[in-house]
Amino acid sequence: MSDQQMTAVAVEGGKGPAEALKPVRIPVPTPGEGQILIAVRAAGVNRPDIIQRLGFYPPPPGAPDTLGLEVAGTVARSAGRWREGDRVCALLGGGGYAEFAVCDARHALPIPDDLDFVQAAGLPETVFTVFANVFEHGTLKAGETLMVHGATSGIGVAAIQMGKAAGARVIATARGKDKAAEARRLGADIAVDASTEDFEAVAKAAGGVDVVLDMVAGAYFPKNLEAMNTGGRLVHIASLGGGIVELPILKVMQKRLVVTGSTLRPRSADEKARLAAEVERVVWPWIAAGKVKPVIDKVFPLTEAAAAHAYLEAGAHVGKVVLVV
């Protein structure tokens, strides 16, 4: 299929503002050994895409230069367990903002029966990230308390629902009373408007937290440590509030805290395949039971990726922003 052309989205000049995203015509990718070709119907828009567009998050070796870490569509060329026409959603190293994308067959999952392509496109990046960080690194268990910062982001929305599905109590923080109300509607037991309330004080008054999922860092770091119970786990997935923090070692020792974090994209193909299998085993039944539902805020045509990025950067969204092909 490589002699055929498709529409994709590229960053004019290699990096730049949202308006640097332009539709281009490029060859349809050819799947390699163990890869499937997906006819993309929808692609999730994520903050790492913005960071890559700005020039700070290069794709891993062998991944396309074009943006896009998650898609949903139909299999156009089969491999592994998949047959042509199967409905799949998939985690990609890049290249999702396009009419076709290739991925390791092991990194695709069946689209749950009740979901459409737009909903399914909002799953892989967020669900894989939350599962790896909250449940594997953070070892969240039923009966524990999870605190989720950035509650109305795509990650936050997934984390609230997955925490509740696992039997945990969830404290969510967001900026603004409307976003806090949205977090409550999504199932958070306690929602904190971080622009007017002290989440550390609220968490302590509620008995403390066992796991924190944090994408802020910076000034949130000492407050997280104070809010955590003995044996607590603080897991970082971004540092929107500042990446350099001061760690009080004595506090970590006294409370036996774990401070950790991870990124998803640079993991090996085998590690992503292991994670995909675990997500399908644990999270897909929650989706089938209606305990975890994709929350789609806004949909843009593929050719309007620039507007989608500008909208995500404005920060008013609740849930996912998705491009449709």
Residue frames relative to the residue before (quaternion, step in Angstrom):
aa qw qx qy qz dx dy dz
M 1.0000 0.0000 0.0000 0.0000 0.00 0.00 0.00
S 0.4824 0.7216 -0.4153 0.2722 3.59 1.24 -0.24
D 0.6163 0.5231 -0.3695 0.4584 3.63 1.22 -0.24
Q 0.5906 0.5409 -0.3699 0.4709 3.58 1.31 -0.08
Q 0.3388 -0.7407 0.5488 0.1881 3.54 -1.17 0.65
M 0.0930 -0.7781 0.6187 0.0569 3.54 -1.22 0.51
T 0.4836 -0.6126 0.5275 0.3354 3.54 -1.32 0.24
A 0.0488 0.7588 -0.6474 0.0525 3.54 -1.02 0.92
V 0.4094 -0.6832 0.5386 0.2748 3.57 -1.30 0.09
A 0.0585 -0.7974 0.6006 -0.0034 3.56 -0.82 1.05
V 0.4481 -0.6493 0.5380 0.2971 3.56 -1.30 0.37
E 0.3624 -0.7450 0.5187 0.2112 3.57 -0.45 1.20
G 0.8125 0.1931 -0.1685 0.5235 3.57 -0.76 1.05
G 0.5897 -0.6177 0.3539 0.3813 3.59 1.30 0.13
K 0.7825 -0.0989 0.0387 0.6135 3.59 1.15 -0.53
G 0.2893 0.7709 -0.5336 0.1931 3.55 -1.15 0.48
P 0.7132 -0.4218 0.3278 0.4538 3.59 -1.33 -0.20
A 0.7615 -0.3760 0.2551 0.4624 3.57 -1.30 0.11
E 0.6882 0.5055 -0.3036 0.4227 3.59 0.89 -0.87
A 0.5294 0.6127 -0.4166 0.4133 3.60 1.27 -0.04
L 0.5539 0.5924 -0.4011 0.4259 3.61 1.26 -0.21
K 0.0461 0.8133 -0.5723 0.0944 3.56 -0.61 1.19
P 0.4782 -0.6304 0.5162 0.3277 3.59 -1.10 0.64
V 0.0238 -0.7833 0.6211 -0.0103 3.59 -1.01 0.86
R 0.3682 -0.6748 0.5793 0.2712 3.56 -1.31 0.26
I 0.0773 0.7817 -0.6111 0.0978 3.55 -0.75 1.12
P 0.6370 -0.5323 0.3697 0.4174 3.62 -1.18 0.31
V 0.5255 -0.5785 0.5173 0.3487 3.54 -1.21 0.60
P 0.4443 -0.7104 0.4632 0.2886 3.64 -0.75 0.94
T 0.3490 -0.7144 0.5688 0.2103 3.54 -1.20 0.62
P 0.3872 -0.7299 0.5009 0.2578 3.64 -0.64 1.01
G 0.3450 -0.7214 0.5636 0.2070 3.53 -1.12 0.76
E 0.7753 -0.3075 0.2556 0.4889 3.53 -1.33 -0.26
G 0.8443 0.1529 -0.1240 0.4984 3.59 -0.84 1.00
Q 0.6126 0.5433 -0.3539 0.4520 3.58 1.26 0.20
I 0.2727 -0.7192 0.6079 0.1971 3.53 -1.26 0.50
L 0.3271 -0.6786 0.6129 0.2386 3.52 -1.32 0.41
I 0.1548 -0.7992 0.5781 0.0554 3.57 -0.78 1.08
A 0.2977 -0.6843 0.6352 0.1990 3.54 -1.01 0.90
V 0.2786 -0.8216 0.4791 0.1333 3.54 -0.15 1.35
R 0.1719 -0.7717 0.6059 0.0878 3.55 -0.98 0.93
A 0.7912 -0.0247 0.0370 0.6099 3.59 1.15 -0.61
A 0.1172 -0.7889 0.6018 0.0429 3.56 -1.15 0.70
G 0.4099 -0.7090 0.5202 0.2422 3.58 -0.92 0.91
V 0.2715 -0.7252 0.6106 0.1659 3.56 -1.19 0.69
N 0.0351 -0.8312 0.5528 -0.0471 3.57 -0.70 1.11
R 0.6542 -0.5316 0.3644 0.3957 3.55 -1.21 0.50
P 0.6114 0.5382 -0.3817 0.4369 3.68 0.94 -0.59
D 0.5751 0.5698 -0.3807 0.4469 3.61 1.16 -0.52
I 0.6417 0.5160 -0.3142 0.4725 3.56 1.02 -0.85
I 0.6577 0.5076 -0.3114 0.4613 3.57 0.94 -0.91
Q 0.6390 0.5059 -0.3238 0.4805 3.60 1.02 -0.76
R 0.6370 0.5337 -0.3290 0.4486 3.60 0.95 -0.87
L 0.6831 0.4792 -0.2744 0.4780 3.58 1.09 -0.70
G 0.5807 -0.6349 0.3461 0.3741 3.57 1.32 -0.09
F 0.6185 0.5956 -0.3208 0.3998 3.58 1.28 0.15
Y 0.7563 0.3241 -0.1825 0.5382 3.64 1.19 -0.06
P 0.0916 -0.8438 0.5261 0.0538 3.59 0.45 1.19
P 0.5427 -0.6177 0.4449 0.3550 3.59 -1.08 0.64
P 0.5620 -0.5970 0.4388 0.3676 3.60 -1.12 0.55
P 0.6877 -0.4849 0.3268 0.4302 3.61 -1.19 0.44
G 0.8098 0.2688 -0.2089 0.4779 3.57 -0.92 0.94
A 0.5973 0.5584 -0.3703 0.4407 3.60 1.24 -0.26
P 0.5899 -0.5719 0.4210 0.3843 3.62 -1.14 0.51
D 0.5313 -0.6176 0.4721 0.3367 3.57 -1.21 0.50
T 0.6006 0.5780 -0.3637 0.4158 3.58 1.16 -0.56
L 0.5698 -0.6395 0.4160 0.3055 3.55 -1.19 0.67
G 0.5774 0.6289 -0.4409 0.2770 3.53 -1.39 0.10
L 0.1042 -0.8469 0.5213 -0.0104 3.55 -0.39 1.31
E 0.7954 0.1501 -0.0974 0.5790 3.61 1.22 -0.13
V 0.0070 -0.7972 0.6026 -0.0350 3.54 -1.04 0.87
A 0.1365 -0.7202 0.6600 0.1645 3.50 -1.44 0.09
G 0.2572 0.7565 -0.5691 0.1942 3.55 -1.06 0.78
T 0.5651 -0.5718 0.4524 0.3860 3.54 -1.19 -0.56
V 0.5347 -0.6229 0.4653 0.3311 3.55 -1.14 0.68
A 0.1799 -0.7969 0.5723 0.0710 3.58 -0.78 1.12
R 0.7665 0.0466 -0.0884 0.6344 3.56 1.26 -0.33
S 0.3690 -0.8019 0.4384 0.1688 3.54 -0.59 1.19
A 0.1055 0.7329 -0.6711 0.0366 3.50 -1.43 0.35
G 0.8128 0.2410 -0.1726 0.5015 3.56 -1.22 0.44
R 0.8274 -0.1956 0.1683 0.4989 3.57 -0.90 -0.96
W 0.6536 0.5841 -0.2907 0.3837 3.58 1.23 -0.42
R 0.1751 -0.7592 0.6199 0.0925 3.53 -1.19 0.72
E 0.6490 -0.5233 0.3725 0.4077 3.56 -1.17 0.56
G 0.7690 0.3251 -0.2721 0.4784 3.54 -0.95 0.96
D 0.4926 0.6494 -0.4424 0.3740 3.62 1.21 -0.27
R 0.3683 -0.6999 0.5672 0.2297 3.57 -1.10 0.79
V 0.0611 0.8137 -0.5706 0.0923 3.57 -0.64 1.15
C 0.1418 -0.6962 0.6790 0.1850 3.49 -1.40 0.26
A 0.0978 -0.8410 0.5314 -0.0274 3.56 -0.97 0.80
L 0.3819 -0.6649 0.5982 0.2330 3.49 -1.33 0.60
L 0.1147 -0.8149 0.5680 0.0168 3.57 -0.80 1.06
G 0.4913 -0.6099 0.5231 0.3361 3.54 -1.32 0.30
G 0.7461 -0.2215 0.1631 0.6064 3.56 1.31 -0.38
G 0.6883 0.5431 -0.3254 0.3540 3.55 -1.32 -0.03
G 0.4453 0.7330 -0.4332 0.2770 3.60 1.20 0.20
Y 0.6252 0.5132 -0.3483 0.4736 3.59 1.17 -0.46
A 0.5456 0.5891 -0.3884 0.4522 3.59 0.54 1.15
E 0.6098 -0.5654 0.4141 0.3701 3.56 -1.31 0.27
F 0.7740 0.1147 -0.0835 0.6171 3.57 1.25 -0.47
A 0.0258 -0.7841 0.6200 0.0083 3.58 -1.14 0.63
V 0.2693 -0.7357 0.5908 0.1930 3.56 -1.18 0.54
C 0.0759 0.7860 -0.6134 0.0127 3.53 -1.18 0.54
D 0.6345 -0.4759 0.4477 0.4130 3.51 -1.34 0.35
A 0.5065 -0.6802 0.4365 0.3006 3.59 -0.72 1.05
R 0.6464 0.5403 -0.3164 0.4359 3.59 1.12 -0.62
H 0.6696 0.5033 -0.2946 0.4598 3.60 1.25 -0.34
A 0.5878 0.5385 -0.3724 0.4752 3.58 1.30 0.22
L 0.1412 -0.7734 0.6141 0.0691 3.53 -1.18 0.66
P 0.5530 -0.6034 0.4389 0.3708 3.61 -1.10 0.55
I 0.4480 -0.6613 0.5192 0.3041 3.56 -1.00 0.76
P 0.4753 -0.6756 0.4742 0.3045 3.61 -0.72 1.01
D 0.6643 -0.5861 0.3058 0.3487 3.57 -0.99 0.96
D 0.7546 0.4294 -0.2279 0.4407 3.58 0.86 -0.92
L 0.6362 0.5512 -0.3250 0.4311 3.61 1.26 -0.10
D 0.3436 -0.6980 0.5805 0.2401 3.55 -1.19 0.60
F 0.7310 -0.4396 0.2812 0.4396 3.59 -1.28 0.10
V 0.6351 0.5340 -0.3387 0.4435 3.59 1.00 -0.78
Q 0.6654 0.4878 -0.3068 0.4745 3.59 0.89 -0.89
A 0.6799 0.5078 -0.2945 0.4395 3.57 0.89 -0.95
A 0.6203 0.5563 -0.3447 0.4323 3.61 1.09 -0.66
G 0.6653 0.5068 -0.2983 0.4600 3.57 1.22 -0.42
L 0.5794 0.6445 -0.3530 0.3525 3.59 1.25 -0.03
P 0.7195 0.5268 -0.3394 0.2993 3.63 0.38 -1.18
E 0.7128 0.4592 -0.2905 0.4435 3.62 0.59 -1.08
T 0.7093 0.4584 -0.2734 0.4604 3.59 0.86 -0.93
V 0.6995 0.4730 -0.2891 0.4509 3.59 0.79 -0.97
F 0.6340 0.5092 -0.3351 0.4759 3.62 0.97 -0.79
T 0.6655 0.5142 -0.3071 0.4455 3.59 0.91 -0.93
V 0.6819 0.4741 -0.2960 0.4718 3.59 0.85 -0.95
F 0.6593 0.5110 -0.3326 0.4399 3.59 0.85 -0.88
A 0.6764 0.5015 -0.3014 0.4474 3.60 0.84 -0.98
N 0.7688 0.4062 -0.2098 0.4472 3.57 0.85 -0.95
V 0.7264 0.4173 -0.2530 0.4839 3.60 0.87 -0.89
F 0.7961 0.3459 -0.1639 0.4688 3.58 0.81 -1.00
E 0.7184 0.3847 -0.2658 0.5150 3.63 1.03 -0.59
H 0.7495 0.3429 -0.2261 0.5193 3.64 0.60 -1.04
G 0.7509 0.4045 -0.2183 0.4742 3.59 0.93 -0.87
T 0.2201 -0.8313 0.4807 0.1712 3.59 1.35 -0.24
L 0.1181 0.8174 -0.5517 0.1162 3.61 0.90 0.91
K 0.1096 -0.7938 0.5974 0.0317 3.55 -0.97 0.96
A 0.6486 -0.4881 0.4070 0.4189 3.55 -1.28 0.38
G 0.7747 0.3308 -0.2539 0.4753 3.58 -1.00 0.83
E 0.6144 0.5245 -0.3577 0.4685 3.61 1.24 -0.25
T 0.4170 -0.6848 0.5363 0.2638 3.56 -1.35 0.17
L 0.1657 -0.7723 0.6111 0.0512 3.53 -0.90 1.09
M 0.1345 -0.7571 0.6310 0.1031 3.56 -1.00 0.83
V 0.1261 -0.7945 0.5938 0.0167 3.55 -0.79 1.13
H 0.1910 -0.7552 0.6158 0.1182 3.56 -0.76 1.05
G 0.7789 0.2751 -0.2236 0.5174 3.57 -1.18 0.50
A 0.0451 0.8969 -0.4398 0.0127 3.51 1.11 0.85
T 0.7583 0.3860 -0.2287 0.4730 3.61 1.00 -0.64
S 0.4202 0.6592 -0.4930 0.3818 3.58 1.25 0.30
G 0.6838 -0.4526 0.3493 0.4534 3.59 -1.24 0.18
I 0.6590 0.4949 -0.2983 0.4816 3.57 0.98 -0.88
G 0.6717 0.5255 -0.3031 0.4252 3.57 0.86 -0.97
V 0.6461 0.5276 -0.3080 0.4575 3.55 0.95 -0.93
A 0.6673 0.4841 -0.2947 0.4832 3.59 0.98 -0.86
A 0.6650 0.5283 -0.3089 0.4280 3.59 0.93 -0.90
I 0.6185 0.5354 -0.3466 0.4590 3.60 1.00 -0.81
Q 0.7169 0.4598 -0.2650 0.4522 3.58 0.75 -1.04
M 0.6714 0.4910 -0.3037 0.4647 3.60 0.95 -0.83
G 0.6139 0.5412 -0.3413 0.4623 3.58 1.07 -0.69
K 0.6730 0.4821 -0.2901 0.4801 3.57 0.94 -0.91
A 0.6347 0.5401 -0.3305 0.4430 3.60 0.98 -0.84
A 0.6967 0.4684 -0.2599 0.4772 3.57 1.12 -0.71
G 0.5833 -0.6235 0.3631 0.3731 3.58 1.26 0.02
A 0.4965 0.6449 -0.4380 0.3817 3.58 1.20 0.40
R 0.4339 -0.6077 0.5766 0.3315 3.52 -1.37 0.19
V 0.1713 -0.8176 0.5462 0.0623 3.59 -0.89 0.87
I 0.1124 -0.7281 0.6741 0.0532 3.52 -1.03 1.01
A 0.0817 -0.8165 0.5715 0.0094 3.59 -0.69 1.07
T 0.1505 -0.7741 0.6065 0.1012 3.56 -1.07 0.74
A 0.0760 0.7661 -0.6346 0.0679 3.53 -1.12 0.77
R 0.4578 -0.6776 0.4979 0.2887 3.57 -1.20 0.43
G 0.7673 0.2839 -0.2519 0.5169 3.56 -0.55 1.23
K 0.5330 -0.6639 0.4184 0.3163 3.56 -0.96 0.84
D 0.6115 0.5546 -0.3570 0.4371 3.60 1.09 -0.63
K 0.6670 0.4857 -0.3011 0.4780 3.56 0.97 -0.84
A 0.6171 0.5300 -0.3457 0.4677 3.58 1.06 -0.71
A 0.6403 0.5146 -0.3195 0.4724 3.60 1.00 -0.81
E 0.6277 0.5312 -0.3273 0.4655 3.58 1.06 -0.77
A 0.6322 0.5320 -0.3262 0.4592 3.59 1.01 -0.80
R 0.6340 0.5151 -0.3231 0.4779 3.57 1.04 -0.77
R 0.6478 0.5257 -0.3148 0.4527 3.56 0.97 -0.87
L 0.6730 0.4944 -0.2867 0.4695 3.59 1.12 -0.67
G 0.6969 -0.5053 0.2603 0.4372 3.57 1.29 -0.05
A 0.4312 0.6927 -0.4816 0.3199 3.60 1.22 -0.04
D 0.4545 -0.6881 0.4985 0.2672 3.57 -0.98 0.88
I 0.7682 0.0703 -0.0198 0.6361 3.55 1.12 -0.78
A 0.0687 -0.7885 0.6103 0.0327 3.59 -0.89 0.91
V 0.1823 -0.7988 0.5713 0.0474 3.54 -0.83 1.08
D 0.2829 -0.7058 0.6206 0.1915 3.56 -0.96 0.91
A 0.2704 -0.8255 0.4751 0.1406 3.56 -0.07 1.33
S 0.5909 0.5717 -0.3814 0.4226 3.61 1.21 -0.20
T 0.7908 0.2527 -0.1424 0.5390 3.60 1.20 -0.43
E 0.7435 0.3592 -0.2028 0.5264 3.62 1.20 -0.42
D 0.4279 -0.6733 0.5422 0.2637 3.56 -1.23 0.55
F 0.3153 -0.7891 0.4899 0.1948 3.60 -0.25 1.22
E 0.5801 0.5766 -0.3799 0.4321 3.60 1.11 -0.56
A 0.6797 0.4859 -0.2840 0.4703 3.58 0.89 -0.97
V 0.6460 0.5148 -0.3218 0.4627 3.58 0.96 -0.86
A 0.6685 0.5068 -0.3004 0.4538 3.59 0.89 -0.93
K 0.6569 0.5035 -0.3160 0.4638 3.59 0.92 -0.87
A 0.6590 0.5141 -0.3080 0.4544 3.58 0.95 -0.89
A 0.6938 0.4599 -0.2606 0.4891 3.56 1.19 -0.59
G 0.6727 -0.5264 0.2912 0.4307 3.58 1.23 0.23
G 0.5842 -0.6122 0.3611 0.3917 3.58 1.27 0.25
V 0.3531 -0.7314 0.5499 0.1947 3.54 -1.33 0.26
D 0.3953 -0.7304 0.5185 0.2034 3.54 -1.19 0.65
V 0.7833 0.0947 -0.0400 0.6131 3.57 1.11 -0.72
V 0.1033 -0.7686 0.6286 0.0593 3.56 -1.03 0.85
L 0.1494 -0.7403 0.6481 0.0978 3.58 -0.96 0.93
D 0.0132 0.8508 -0.5164 0.0963 3.54 -0.33 1.31
M 0.0732 -0.7844 0.6146 0.0399 3.56 -0.95 0.95
V 0.5710 0.6115 -0.3615 0.4116 3.57 1.29 0.24
A 0.0279 -0.8051 0.5841 0.0991 3.60 0.75 -1.11
G 0.5873 0.5953 -0.3996 0.3756 3.63 -0.92 -0.80
A 0.8520 -0.0822 0.0877 0.5095 3.56 -0.88 -1.01
Y 0.5783 0.5860 -0.3846 0.4174 3.61 1.20 -0.32
F 0.5522 0.6746 -0.3894 0.2972 3.58 1.10 -0.67
P 0.7176 0.4145 -0.2956 0.4752 3.69 0.64 -0.92
K 0.6314 0.5349 -0.3403 0.4466 3.59 1.06 -0.68
N 0.6020 0.5455 -0.3480 0.4679 3.58 1.10 -0.70
L 0.6603 0.5168 -0.3148 0.4447 3.58 0.87 -0.97
E 0.6647 0.5032 -0.3016 0.4626 3.58 0.98 -0.85
A 0.6854 0.5078 -0.2856 0.4368 3.59 1.01 -0.82
M 0.6428 0.5836 -0.3172 0.3816 3.58 1.19 -0.54
N 0.4656 -0.6558 0.5295 0.2698 3.51 -1.20 0.72
T 0.6704 -0.4352 0.3902 0.4569 3.56 -1.31 0.13
G 0.8041 0.2330 -0.1962 0.5105 3.55 -0.91 0.95
G 0.3896 0.7563 -0.4510 0.2698 3.59 1.28 0.21
R 0.2456 -0.7566 0.5919 0.1298 3.54 -1.27 0.54
L 0.1338 -0.7796 0.6108 0.0341 3.56 -0.76 1.14
V 0.0563 -0.8242 0.5626 -0.0306 3.56 -0.52 1.23
H 0.1856 -0.8021 0.5633 0.0700 3.58 -0.68 1.15
I 0.0729 -0.7938 0.6018 0.0498 3.56 -1.03 0.83
A 0.7740 0.0304 -0.0618 0.6294 3.60 1.30 0.02
S 0.2547 -0.7607 0.5778 0.1502 3.56 -1.30 0.18
L 0.0262 0.8572 -0.5124 0.0436 3.55 0.83 1.07
G 0.7209 0.4192 -0.2471 0.4934 3.60 1.18 -0.49
G 0.7440 -0.3340 0.2069 0.5405 3.59 1.26 0.11
G 0.3300 -0.8083 0.4693 0.1322 3.55 -0.76 1.10
I 0.6770 0.4277 -0.2976 0.5198 3.60 1.24 -0.11
V 0.0407 0.8055 -0.5871 0.0696 3.59 -0.69 1.11
E 0.4116 -0.6763 0.5485 0.2689 3.56 -1.29 0.36
L 0.2096 -0.8093 0.5435 0.0757 3.55 -0.69 1.14
P 0.2390 -0.7712 0.5715 0.1466 3.63 -0.55 1.12
I 0.3340 -0.7977 0.4690 0.1794 3.56 -0.07 1.33
L 0.6301 0.5523 -0.3438 0.4240 3.59 0.98 -0.82
K 0.6303 0.5321 -0.3246 0.4630 3.58 1.05 -0.82
V 0.6393 0.5230 -0.3146 0.4678 3.57 0.99 -0.88
M 0.6689 0.5006 -0.2950 0.4635 3.58 0.95 -0.90
Q 0.6794 0.5140 -0.2996 0.4295 3.57 0.83 -1.02
K 0.7716 0.3458 -0.1723 0.5054 3.56 0.96 -0.89
R 0.3379 -0.7555 0.4860 0.2807 3.60 1.32 -0.10
L 0.2083 0.8195 -0.5002 0.1866 3.55 0.91 1.02
V 0.2340 -0.7116 0.6375 0.1803 3.52 -1.30 0.43
V 0.0792 -0.7690 0.6338 0.0273 3.58 -0.85 1.02
T 0.1479 0.8053 -0.5504 0.1636 3.57 -0.48 1.18
G 0.0096 -0.7906 0.6119 0.0206 3.54 -1.30 -0.19
S 0.0538 -0.8102 0.5823 0.0401 3.57 -1.22 0.18
T 0.2469 -0.6886 0.6423 0.2288 3.49 -1.42 0.12
L 0.4624 -0.7068 0.4766 0.2439 3.56 -1.19 0.57
R 0.6797 0.5719 -0.3047 0.3437 3.53 0.77 -1.10
P 0.7365 0.4360 -0.2822 0.4335 3.68 0.78 -0.83
R 0.4466 0.6983 -0.4689 0.3051 3.63 1.19 -0.08
S 0.5877 -0.5967 0.4162 0.3540 3.56 -1.15 0.61
A 0.6537 -0.5132 0.3836 0.4026 3.56 -1.26 0.45
D 0.6550 0.5142 -0.3149 0.4554 3.58 0.98 -0.82
E 0.6555 0.5079 -0.3120 0.4637 3.58 1.00 -0.82
K 0.6466 0.4979 -0.3205 0.4809 3.59 1.01 -0.77
A 0.6228 0.5329 -0.3391 0.4616 3.60 1.07 -0.70
R 0.6315 0.5191 -0.3256 0.4751 3.59 1.02 -0.82
L 0.6651 0.5078 -0.2955 0.4608 3.56 0.94 -0.95
A 0.6286 0.5393 -0.3320 0.4515 3.60 0.98 -0.83
A 0.6571 0.5116 -0.3092 0.4592 3.58 0.95 -0.88
E 0.6619 0.4982 -0.3034 0.4708 3.58 1.00 -0.80
V 0.6278 0.5251 -0.3292 0.4709 3.58 1.02 -0.80
E 0.6610 0.4995 -0.3126 0.4646 3.59 0.93 -0.85
R 0.6654 0.5123 -0.2960 0.4552 3.58 1.03 -0.82
V 0.7932 0.3468 -0.1590 0.4747 3.59 0.84 -1.02
V 0.7828 0.3823 -0.1897 0.4529 3.57 0.71 -1.09
W 0.6187 0.5763 -0.3644 0.3902 3.62 0.93 -0.78
P 0.6329 0.5015 -0.3548 0.4713 3.67 0.98 -0.59
W 0.6035 0.5384 -0.3624 0.4632 3.62 1.09 -0.60
I 0.6453 0.5056 -0.3167 0.4771 3.58 1.02 -0.82
A 0.6488 0.5223 -0.3145 0.4554 3.59 0.93 -0.91
A 0.7017 0.4571 -0.2549 0.4835 3.59 1.10 -0.75
G 0.5100 -0.6697 0.4069 0.3548 3.59 1.27 -0.07
K 0.4588 0.6935 -0.4458 0.3313 3.60 1.24 0.25
V 0.7542 0.1987 -0.1177 0.6146 3.57 1.20 -0.59
K 0.0171 0.8059 -0.5883 0.0644 3.56 -0.66 1.15
P 0.4620 -0.6524 0.5087 0.3196 3.59 -0.93 0.79
V 0.1829 -0.7581 0.6168 0.1071 3.56 -1.00 0.86
I 0.1076 -0.8137 0.5709 0.0171 3.57 -0.44 1.25
D 0.2863 -0.7832 0.5306 0.1521 3.57 -0.60 1.13
K 0.8068 -0.1189 0.1452 0.5603 3.59 0.71 -1.06
V 0.2243 -0.7650 0.5961 0.0952 3.53 -1.17 0.77
F 0.0799 -0.7829 0.6167 0.0177 3.56 -0.99 0.94
P 0.5252 -0.5825 0.4895 0.3811 3.62 -1.15 0.44
L 0.6550 -0.5228 0.3723 0.3988 3.59 -1.15 0.62
T 0.6971 0.4950 -0.2827 0.4349 3.58 0.88 -0.92
E 0.6885 0.4264 -0.2802 0.5155 3.59 1.29 -0.14
A 0.1545 0.8221 -0.5275 0.1485 3.57 1.09 0.78
A 0.5882 0.5761 -0.3730 0.4277 3.61 1.08 -0.65
A 0.6691 0.4855 -0.2968 0.4779 3.59 0.94 -0.88
A 0.6202 0.5432 -0.3373 0.4545 3.59 1.08 -0.74
H 0.6614 0.4946 -0.3093 0.4714 3.59 0.95 -0.84
A 0.6420 0.5196 -0.3281 0.4584 3.58 0.94 -0.88
Y 0.6495 0.5196 -0.3100 0.4605 3.57 1.01 -0.83
L 0.6623 0.4957 -0.3091 0.4692 3.61 0.92 -0.89
E 0.6637 0.5140 -0.3070 0.4485 3.58 0.96 -0.86
A 0.6066 0.5687 -0.3575 0.4251 3.61 1.12 -0.59
G 0.3817 -0.8082 0.3934 0.2151 3.57 1.29 -0.36
A 0.5203 0.6589 -0.4186 0.3463 3.61 1.18 0.21
H 0.5000 0.7056 -0.3998 0.3038 3.58 1.28 -0.22
V 0.1737 -0.7189 0.6581 0.1410 3.53 -1.35 0.43
G 0.7952 0.1581 -0.1439 0.5674 3.58 -0.31 1.22
K 0.7708 -0.4178 0.2890 0.3844 3.52 -1.26 -0.56
V 0.2586 -0.6899 0.6523 0.1780 3.48 -1.35 0.55
V 0.0682 -0.8292 0.5538 -0.0336 3.58 -0.74 1.08
L 0.2989 -0.7139 0.6058 0.1843 3.54 -1.18 0.74
V 0.1702 -0.7792 0.5915 0.1181 3.59 -1.01 0.73
V 0.3385 -0.7383 0.5580 0.1702 3.54 -1.05 0.88
